[in-house]
Amino acid sequence: MGKIIFKAGNPPHIGWWLTKRRSSTFDFWRWWDGMHWGGPSMPTDTAELAAEWARYPTPVKTILWSDYYPPGARVARRAP
């Protein structure tokens, strides 16, 4: 796998995106609802817990996102 590249601005569509803050080296999955980022989810979180975190908008404006998607994921990434 090559280096994961993070981008500023808004992602192209609603969904789960691998994200990080500009000042951090840690990556988290966050839900983008088209206007706001949800709270951070860890890969070890259950689906229920990740959904709960996603409900709460993050006030942080310095979130970077990547179009990285795990190889072999059960569901392919696609625009809704």
FENTADA-V386195 format. One line per field, one symbol per residue. ss: DSSP state (h for helix, s for strand, l for the rest). phi: phi as a letter, one per 20 degrees, with the letter a starting at -180 (. if undefined). psi: psi as a letter, one per 30 degrees, with the letter a starting at -180 (. if undefined). Layout:
ss = ???
phi = ???
psi = ???
//
This chain:
ss = llllllslllllllsssssssllllllsssssllllssllslllllhhhhhhhhllslllllssssllllllllllllll
phi = .fffddceneffafqecfcbegecdedcecedeocceeffcegefffffffffffdfeffededccegcffmffcffbff
psi = kakkkkllaklflkakkkllleglfkklklkjgfelkllkklffkleeeeeeeffjkkfkfhkkllgkkkkgkfkkklk.
//
